[in-house]
Amino acid sequence: MVSLSDTEKIAKSVGAERVSDSFKKKLKEILENYGKELSKKSIKFASYKGRMTIRSEDLENALR
C-alpha cells in the first residue's frame, strides 16, 4: 500500500514545505481507496476480455 513517507514526498514534490501527520494519513486513505476502486473496475474490463491478468489498458479504460 501507500506509505506515509510517500504521501509526504507527493505533497513536497508540488511545493509543500511542511506536511502534517493528519494530512499524510488522509492522503494515504484517499489514494488507497481510489486505487482499490480503479483496480475493481480494471478487473471488470479484463474479465470482459476473457483475461485473468489486469493490464495497463484496463486501467486506462477504468479511468474513463
C-alpha atoms as a printed R data frame, in Angstrom:
   type eleno elety resid chain resno       x       y       z
1  ATOM     1    CA   MET     A     1   0.000   0.000   0.000
2  ATOM     2    CA   VAL     A     2   0.979   3.647   0.108
3  ATOM     3    CA   SER     A     3   3.380   4.651   2.865
4  ATOM     4    CA   LEU     A     4   3.118   7.844   4.886
5  ATOM     5    CA   SER     A     5   6.537   8.914   3.639
6  ATOM     6    CA   ASP     A     6   5.301   8.511   0.060
7  ATOM     7    CA   THR     A     7   2.382  10.848   0.748
8  ATOM     8    CA   GLU     A     8   4.801  13.393   2.171
9  ATOM     9    CA   LYS     A     9   7.002  13.108  -0.935
10 ATOM    10    CA   ILE     A    10   3.953  13.688  -3.147
11 ATOM    11    CA   ALA     A    11   2.977  16.840  -1.261
12 ATOM    12    CA   LYS     A    12   6.536  18.163  -1.208
13 ATOM    13    CA   SER     A    13   7.020  17.452  -4.913
14 ATOM    14    CA   VAL     A    14   4.373  20.075  -5.679
15 ATOM    15    CA   GLY     A    15   5.715  22.697  -3.299
16 ATOM    16    CA   ALA     A    16   4.619  21.903   0.268
17 ATOM    17    CA   GLU     A    17   7.298  22.909   2.744
18 ATOM    18    CA   ARG     A    18   5.818  21.018   5.676
19 ATOM    19    CA   VAL     A    19   3.250  18.222   5.813
20 ATOM    20    CA   SER     A    20   1.212  17.335   8.906
21 ATOM    21    CA   ASP     A    21   0.666  13.772  10.053
22 ATOM    22    CA   SER     A    22  -3.090  14.188   9.645
23 ATOM    23    CA   PHE     A    23  -2.615  15.244   6.010
24 ATOM    24    CA   LYS     A    24  -0.352  12.258   5.309
25 ATOM    25    CA   LYS     A    25  -2.843   9.845   6.871
26 ATOM    26    CA   LYS     A    26  -5.814  11.298   4.994
27 ATOM    27    CA   LEU     A    27  -3.988  11.321   1.631
28 ATOM    28    CA   LYS     A    28  -2.894   7.717   2.236
29 ATOM    29    CA   GLU     A    29  -6.511   6.697   2.880
30 ATOM    30    CA   ILE     A    30  -7.788   8.523  -0.206
31 ATOM    31    CA   LEU     A    31  -5.109   7.112  -2.510
32 ATOM    32    CA   GLU     A    32  -5.610   3.563  -1.265
33 ATOM    33    CA   ASN     A    33  -9.389   3.752  -1.649
34 ATOM    34    CA   TYR     A    34  -9.078   5.258  -5.135
35 ATOM    35    CA   GLY     A    35  -6.558   2.577  -6.088
36 ATOM    36    CA   LYS     A    36  -8.909  -0.162  -4.907
37 ATOM    37    CA   GLU     A    37 -11.821   1.272  -6.903
38 ATOM    38    CA   LEU     A    38  -9.687   1.563 -10.041
39 ATOM    39    CA   SER     A    39  -8.461  -1.990  -9.555
40 ATOM    40    CA   LYS     A    40 -12.032  -3.286  -9.257
41 ATOM    41    CA   LYS     A    41 -13.006  -1.501 -12.473
42 ATOM    42    CA   SER     A    42  -9.868  -2.798 -14.202
43 ATOM    43    CA   ILE     A    43 -10.733  -6.359 -13.188
44 ATOM    44    CA   LYS     A    44 -14.134  -5.969 -14.852
45 ATOM    45    CA   PHE     A    45 -12.515  -4.850 -18.120
46 ATOM    46    CA   ALA     A    46 -10.028  -7.739 -18.053
47 ATOM    47    CA   SER     A    47 -12.779 -10.217 -17.249
48 ATOM    48    CA   TYR     A    48 -14.880  -8.905 -20.142
49 ATOM    49    CA   LYS     A    49 -11.893  -9.590 -22.434
50 ATOM    50    CA   GLY     A    50 -11.570 -13.109 -21.003
51 ATOM    51    CA   ARG     A    51  -8.332 -12.404 -19.133
52 ATOM    52    CA   MET     A    52  -7.398 -13.015 -15.520
53 ATOM    53    CA   THR     A    53  -4.487 -10.570 -15.682
54 ATOM    54    CA   ILE     A    54  -5.237  -6.869 -15.468
55 ATOM    55    CA   ARG     A    55  -3.184  -4.692 -17.797
56 ATOM    56    CA   SER     A    56  -2.455  -1.010 -18.160
57 ATOM    57    CA   GLU     A    57  -5.098  -0.815 -20.906
58 ATOM    58    CA   ASP     A    58  -7.699  -1.990 -18.363
59 ATOM    59    CA   LEU     A    59  -6.602   0.780 -16.014
60 ATOM    60    CA   GLU     A    60  -6.830   3.331 -18.813
61 ATOM    61    CA   ASN     A    61 -10.382   2.161 -19.536
62 ATOM    62    CA   ALA     A    62 -11.245   2.326 -15.832
63 ATOM    63    CA   LEU     A    63 -10.110   5.939 -15.735
64 ATOM    64    CA   ARG     A    64 -12.575   6.960 -18.455
